[in-house]
Amino acid sequence: MDTRSNRPTLDALRHLPVGEVIALPAEHLALLQSDAREALDAAKRTLDWIEGAIALRYEQRAVGARAAAGKDTGIVRFEDGTVEVSVELPKRVEWDQRRLAALVEQIRAGGEDPGEYVELTFKVSERAYAAWPERIRGAFEPARTVRTGKPSYRLTILNDVALRDSPHGPGIRPAIGGPR
């Protein structure tokens, strides 16, 4: 017997009471679970495809917006018609553990407490690093590597009121056909 022919579809399943779902034959539940996993995988592939296209479309504008804002990482926003594009490029800082260990020994040998500058796991807080005196930051700089994470794009359709009140509103957008 073909168990696929008389079982509910995933769309129909959403409208069934849980008691009816529980009462389905085990084979139907197994097939529905498989169908749901396949649909989820397909949706993830579709989302990856769409996000890849969005990244290709807006990457250069995001680079320009980030340069104009004097930012290497973080969030920048710009508009494309009535859509606000928000692009986040996370900062990933890594510290050379061998160099940090040597610096901890130098600090200790100089009579200071290395615990004031580094965590015992040889991680350095970015906030603390930014607040350090220049001589300390300079000593740690060779142990520090800054990488960026994967950029994420969020597109938001602006309604007329939001568009009017936006800091990127109609007054600063170029004329149709003009450069962006």
C-alpha positions, -999 to 999 in steps of 0.1 A, spaced: 0 0 0 13 35 -9 13 53 24 19 87 6 -15 87 -12 -38 89 18 -18 109 43 -22 146 49 2 171 32 24 194 53 0 223 45 -30 203 56 -12 191 87 -10 226 100 -47 228 103 -52 194 120 -58 192 158 -28 176 176 -50 147 185 -55 138 149 -18 141 142 -10 118 171 -35 92 156 -18 91 122 -1 58 113 36 58 123 46 55 86 27 87 79 44 105 107 78 93 95 70 105 59 57 138 71 88 143 93 110 135 63 89 159 41 93 187 67 130 182 69 133 183 31 112 215 30 133 230 57 165 222 39 151 236 6 140 268 24 175 271 39 191 267 4 166 292 -10 174 317 18 212 312 12 206 319 -25 186 350 -19 210 363 8 239 357 -16 222 377 -43 214 405 -18 251 405 -7 263 408 -44 238 436 -50 247 457 -20 283 448 -11 299 478 -29 273 503 -15 279 489 20 317 493 15 312 529 4 288 536 33 312 521 57 341 542 43 320 574 44 312 567 80 348 560 88 340 524 100 357 492 94 330 471 111 296 475 126 263 485 110 257 509 81 223 518 66 213 532 32 182 531 11 173 516 -23 140 531 -33 116 525 -4 138 498 11 162 505 39 193 483 37 210 476 70 244 458 67 262 445 97 298 434 95 309 419 128 344 423 142 363 392 151 394 398 172 418 371 179 449 372 202 481 353 197 483 332 228 521 328 227 527 365 225 501 372 252 519 347 275 552 365 269 536 399 276 521 386 309 556 375 320 570 410 310 543 427 330 548 405 360 586 410 358 580 447 357 562 444 391 527 450 378 497 427 380 489 412 346 454 406 358 447 443 353 453 439 316 444 404 305 421 376 316 438 345 328 427 327 296 448 352 277 418 369 262 417 406 259 384 426 261 382 450 231 366 476 254 395 474 278 421 473 250 406 506 236 409 522 270 445 512 277 473 538 276 491 539 243 523 523 256 503 492 268 483 490 236 515 493 215 530 464 233 500 442 228 494 452 191 516 424 176 495 398 194 462 412 181 445 401 148 413 417 137 391 398 112 356 404 101 327 380 102 302 374 75 282 405 67 244 402 72 219 423 53 184 433 65 160 449 41 130 468 55 103 482 33 96 517 46 60 530 47 54 566 35 57 580 71 89 561 79 103 572 45 94 608 51 109 608 86 140 588 77 174 605 80 179 591 45 146 606 34 136 618 0 155 651 4 189 635 1 183 608 -25 195 614 -60 171 620 -88 158 589 -106 184 575 -129 212 594 -110 241 578 -93 236 562 -59 
